[in-house]
Amino acid sequence: MLLQRVITAVVLLIVLLMVSVFLSPVSFRVFVALASAIALWEWLRITATGSFSRVIAGLYFVLAVWASIAGFHGAPASGSAAPWSSWIDILAAVLAGVGLLFWTILVPVTLKRADTGSSPVSALGSAMGVIVIGASALGLSMMHQQYGAWFIFSFLGVIWCADTFAYFGGRHFAGPRLAPAISPGKTRSGAACGLLAAVLWMAITMYIDGSFAAFLGQSLPLPVVLLIGAILAIYSMIGDLYESLLKRRAGIKDSSQLLPGHGGVWDRFDSILAVTPVVLALWLLIRHYH
């Protein structure tokens, strides 16, 4: 199992580096469209019927590929400070806003109830899956187009730091469980370690040109940038816990078996789907007012 996880992780990293760094921006956008369509299929397999999940995921993929080409015609080149001025801007703002409300209000209330016995099938849950996955895919594509791969990796680093240090911190310090009914393996000590690691990552990358933290630092003071890092780490944990809750309701361990040793695409992207709409909203707000 460990060998499978390592091999799969290496292959995924190589593919991600290829499409985000060495190939054209459109290759990255098509890759994101495919990955997000698979994640949506996995989400809808839990919250909707099987036939519905395939149809909607297929339709989403077609529209996402079309948007990744048509919507980016004449878009700002990498490194450009030129504003976006098309329908895709409006779509991004709407998706980011609804996604932000979902992860900030609806999901925390659901997690607080910790009702693992309810049916996972939900029209609202399915609709929100389309919205937050669409917001994440569009946000990644827009920010990659304008700022390049390092900008993307620098804010994904917040998630990776939070996840990694939460895991090892929890194993080392143990202590009270964070959400015992939803995910018994997660501890409060681990969450604290993940939070601290995310803040440190923001503090370090703020002084590296082209990073997400450096972008924030151009308009916001250091304490606010660090606070944003902590907030993003919290959203990362919320995304992870929400998927765990839905899987418990469905009685499954993984969202699919597409990634050997890892489960499904949603299992790998659960935190990204919660954090990216927040980052997209921040980016749009700062760009609009500055």
C-alpha positions as CSV (number, residue, x, y, z in Angstrom):
1,M,0.0,0.0,0.0
2,L,2.8,2.5,0.9
3,L,4.7,1.7,-2.3
4,Q,1.5,2.2,-4.3
5,R,0.9,5.6,-2.6
6,V,4.5,6.7,-3.3
7,I,4.4,5.7,-7.0
8,T,1.0,7.3,-7.5
9,A,2.1,10.5,-5.8
10,V,5.3,10.7,-7.9
11,V,3.4,10.1,-11.2
12,L,0.8,12.8,-10.2
13,L,3.6,15.3,-9.3
14,I,5.3,14.7,-12.7
15,V,2.1,15.2,-14.6
16,L,1.2,18.3,-12.6
17,L,4.7,19.8,-13.2
18,M,4.5,19.0,-16.9
19,V,1.1,20.6,-17.5
20,S,1.7,23.6,-15.2
21,V,5.3,24.4,-15.9
22,F,6.5,22.9,-19.2
23,L,3.5,22.8,-21.4
24,S,1.2,25.7,-22.6
25,P,-1.4,27.2,-20.3
26,V,-4.2,25.6,-22.2
27,S,-2.7,22.2,-21.4
28,F,-3.0,23.1,-17.7
29,R,-6.6,24.2,-18.1
30,V,-7.6,21.1,-19.9
31,F,-5.9,19.0,-17.2
32,V,-7.8,20.9,-14.5
33,A,-11.1,20.4,-16.5
34,L,-10.5,16.7,-16.6
35,A,-9.5,16.3,-13.0
36,S,-12.4,18.5,-11.8
37,A,-14.9,16.5,-13.9
38,I,-13.6,13.3,-12.3
39,A,-13.9,14.8,-8.8
40,L,-17.4,16.0,-9.7
41,W,-18.4,12.5,-10.8
42,E,-17.1,11.1,-7.5
43,W,-19.0,13.8,-5.5
44,L,-22.2,13.1,-7.4
45,R,-21.8,9.3,-7.0
46,I,-22.4,10.0,-3.3
47,T,-25.0,12.8,-3.4
48,A,-27.0,11.7,-6.4
49,T,-27.8,8.6,-8.5
50,G,-25.1,6.9,-10.6
51,S,-26.6,7.7,-14.0
52,F,-27.1,11.3,-13.0
53,S,-23.5,11.6,-11.8
54,R,-22.1,10.4,-15.2
55,V,-24.4,12.7,-17.3
56,I,-23.7,15.8,-15.2
57,A,-19.9,15.1,-15.0
58,G,-19.7,14.5,-18.7
59,L,-21.6,17.7,-19.5
60,Y,-19.5,19.6,-17.0
61,F,-16.3,18.3,-18.7
62,V,-17.5,19.5,-22.1
63,L,-18.4,22.9,-20.8
64,A,-15.2,23.2,-18.8
65,V,-13.0,22.4,-21.8
66,W,-14.9,24.9,-23.9
67,A,-14.6,27.5,-21.2
68,S,-10.8,26.8,-20.9
69,I,-10.4,27.7,-24.5
70,A,-13.1,30.2,-25.4
71,G,-13.2,32.0,-22.1
72,F,-9.4,32.6,-22.1
73,H,-9.2,34.1,-25.6
74,G,-7.4,37.4,-25.2
75,A,-6.9,36.8,-21.4
76,P,-3.9,38.5,-19.7
77,A,-0.7,36.7,-20.3
78,S,1.4,35.2,-17.4
79,G,3.0,38.0,-15.4
80,S,0.6,40.7,-16.8
81,A,-1.2,43.0,-14.5
82,A,-3.9,43.7,-17.0
83,P,-7.4,43.1,-15.7
84,W,-9.8,40.5,-17.0
85,S,-12.8,42.0,-18.8
86,S,-15.1,39.2,-20.0
87,W,-18.0,37.1,-19.0
88,I,-15.6,34.7,-17.3
89,D,-14.9,37.4,-14.7
90,I,-18.5,37.5,-13.7
91,L,-18.8,33.8,-13.6
92,A,-15.8,33.5,-11.4
93,A,-17.1,36.1,-9.0
94,V,-20.5,34.3,-8.7
95,L,-19.0,30.9,-8.2
96,A,-16.5,32.1,-5.7
97,G,-19.1,34.0,-3.7
98,V,-21.5,31.1,-3.6
99,G,-18.7,28.6,-2.8
100,L,-17.5,30.9,0.0
101,L,-20.9,31.0,1.6
102,F,-21.2,27.2,1.3
103,W,-17.9,26.5,3.1
104,T,-18.3,29.3,5.6
105,I,-21.9,28.8,6.7
106,L,-23.6,25.6,5.5
107,V,-20.8,23.2,5.9
108,P,-19.7,24.2,9.4
109,V,-23.4,23.9,10.5
110,T,-23.5,20.4,9.0
111,L,-20.3,19.4,10.6
112,K,-21.4,20.6,14.0
113,R,-24.4,18.4,13.8
114,A,-22.1,15.4,12.9
115,D,-25.1,13.5,11.7
116,T,-23.5,10.4,10.1
117,G,-26.7,8.4,9.9
118,S,-28.5,10.6,7.3
119,S,-28.7,9.8,3.6
120,P,-25.9,11.4,1.6
121,V,-28.3,11.9,-1.3
122,S,-29.1,15.6,-1.6
123,A,-30.1,17.9,-4.5
124,L,-28.5,20.9,-2.7
125,G,-25.3,18.9,-2.0
126,S,-25.1,17.9,-5.6
127,A,-25.7,21.5,-6.9
128,M,-23.0,22.8,-4.5
129,G,-20.6,20.1,-5.8
130,V,-21.0,21.6,-9.3
131,I,-20.5,25.1,-7.9
132,V,-17.5,24.6,-5.7
133,I,-15.7,22.3,-8.1
134,G,-16.4,24.8,-10.9
135,A,-15.1,27.7,-8.8
136,S,-12.0,25.8,-8.0
137,A,-11.2,24.8,-11.6
138,L,-11.9,28.2,-12.9
139,G,-9.9,29.9,-10.1
140,L,-6.9,27.6,-10.7
141,S,-7.0,28.3,-14.4
142,M,-7.4,32.0,-14.2
143,M,-4.6,32.5,-11.6
144,H,-2.3,30.2,-13.5
145,Q,-2.9,32.1,-16.7
146,Q,-2.0,35.4,-15.1
147,Y,0.6,34.5,-12.5
148,G,2.0,31.1,-13.5
149,A,2.7,27.9,-11.8
150,W,4.6,29.2,-8.7
151,F,1.6,31.3,-7.7
152,I,-0.6,28.1,-7.8
153,F,1.9,26.0,-6.0
154,S,2.5,28.6,-3.3
155,F,-1.1,28.7,-2.1
156,L,-1.5,24.9,-2.6
157,G,1.5,24.8,-0.2
158,V,-0.7,26.1,2.5
159,I,-2.9,23.1,2.1
160,W,-0.1,20.6,1.9
161,C,1.6,22.1,5.0
162,A,-1.7,22.0,6.9
163,D,-2.4,18.4,5.9
164,T,1.1,17.0,6.4
165,F,1.8,18.6,9.8
166,A,-1.7,17.9,11.0
167,Y,-1.1,14.2,10.3
168,F,2.4,14.0,11.9
169,G,1.5,16.4,14.7
170,G,-1.6,14.4,15.6
171,R,0.4,11.2,15.7
172,H,3.1,12.6,17.9
173,F,1.0,14.6,20.3
174,A,-2.3,12.7,20.1
175,G,-4.9,14.1,22.6
176,P,-8.5,14.9,22.2
177,R,-10.2,14.2,18.9
178,L,-11.2,17.0,16.6
179,A,-14.4,15.4,15.2
180,P,-14.7,11.9,16.6
181,A,-18.0,11.1,15.0
182,I,-16.8,12.1,11.6
183,S,-13.1,11.4,11.4
184,P,-11.7,9.7,14.6
185,G,-8.1,9.8,13.4
186,K,-7.9,13.6,13.5
187,T,-6.9,15.4,16.7
188,R,-7.0,18.9,18.0
189,S,-3.2,18.8,18.5
190,G,-2.8,17.8,14.8
191,A,-5.1,20.7,13.7
192,A,-3.0,23.1,15.8
193,C,0.2,21.8,14.2
194,G,-1.3,22.2,10.7
195,L,-2.5,25.7,11.5
196,L,1.0,26.7,12.6
197,A,2.7,25.2,9.6
198,A,0.3,27.0,7.2
199,V,1.1,30.3,8.9
200,L,4.9,29.7,8.7
201,W,4.5,28.8,5.1
202,M,2.8,32.1,4.4
203,A,5.5,34.0,6.4
204,I,8.3,32.4,4.4
205,T,6.7,32.7,0.9
206,M,5.6,36.3,1.5
207,Y,9.2,37.3,0.7
208,I,9.5,35.2,-2.4
209,D,8.5,37.0,-5.6
210,G,5.5,35.7,-7.5
211,S,4.0,33.8,-4.6
212,F,0.4,34.1,-3.4
213,A,1.6,35.4,0.0
214,A,3.7,38.1,-1.8
215,F,0.7,39.1,-3.8
216,L,-1.3,39.6,-0.6
217,G,1.6,41.4,0.9
218,Q,1.5,44.1,-1.7
219,S,-1.9,45.3,-0.4
220,L,-2.1,43.9,3.2
221,P,0.2,44.1,6.3
222,L,2.1,41.0,7.5
223,P,-0.3,40.1,10.4
224,V,-3.3,40.0,8.0
225,V,-1.4,37.8,5.5
226,L,-0.5,35.4,8.3
227,L,-4.1,35.5,9.5
228,I,-5.3,34.6,6.0
229,G,-2.9,31.6,6.1
230,A,-4.5,30.4,9.3
231,I,-8.0,30.9,7.8
232,L,-7.1,28.9,4.7
233,A,-5.8,26.1,6.9
234,I,-9.1,26.0,8.6
235,Y,-11.0,25.9,5.3
236,S,-8.6,23.0,4.3
237,M,-9.7,21.0,7.4
238,I,-13.3,21.8,6.8
239,G,-13.1,20.5,3.2
240,D,-11.5,17.3,4.4
241,L,-14.0,16.8,7.2
242,Y,-17.0,17.4,4.9
243,E,-15.9,14.7,2.5
244,S,-15.3,12.3,5.4
245,L,-18.9,13.0,6.6
246,L,-20.4,12.3,3.2
247,K,-18.4,9.1,2.9
248,R,-19.5,8.0,6.3
249,R,-23.1,8.6,5.4
250,A,-22.6,6.6,2.2
251,G,-20.7,3.8,4.0
252,I,-17.6,4.0,1.8
253,K,-13.9,4.5,2.5
254,D,-12.8,6.2,-0.7
255,S,-14.6,8.4,-3.3
256,S,-13.4,5.9,-6.0
257,Q,-10.4,3.6,-6.7
258,L,-8.9,5.6,-9.6
259,L,-5.7,6.5,-7.8
260,P,-3.9,3.4,-6.4
261,G,-3.1,3.8,-2.8
262,H,-4.9,7.1,-2.6
263,G,-8.5,6.4,-3.4
264,G,-10.2,8.9,-5.7
265,V,-9.4,12.3,-7.1
266,W,-11.8,13.9,-4.6
267,D,-9.9,12.2,-1.8
268,R,-6.8,14.1,-3.0
269,F,-8.5,17.4,-3.8
270,D,-11.0,17.7,-0.9
271,S,-9.1,20.5,0.8
272,I,-8.3,22.2,-2.5
273,L,-12.0,22.4,-3.3
274,A,-12.6,24.3,0.0
275,V,-9.6,26.6,-0.2
276,T,-9.5,27.6,-3.8
277,P,-12.9,29.4,-3.9
278,V,-11.7,31.4,-0.9
279,V,-8.4,32.3,-2.6
280,L,-10.3,33.2,-5.8
281,A,-12.6,35.5,-3.9
282,L,-9.6,37.2,-2.2
283,W,-7.8,37.6,-5.5
284,L,-10.9,39.1,-7.2
285,L,-11.5,41.5,-4.3
286,I,-7.9,42.7,-4.1
287,R,-7.6,43.1,-7.8
288,H,-10.8,45.0,-8.0
289,Y,-10.0,47.5,-5.2
290,H,-6.3,47.9,-6.1
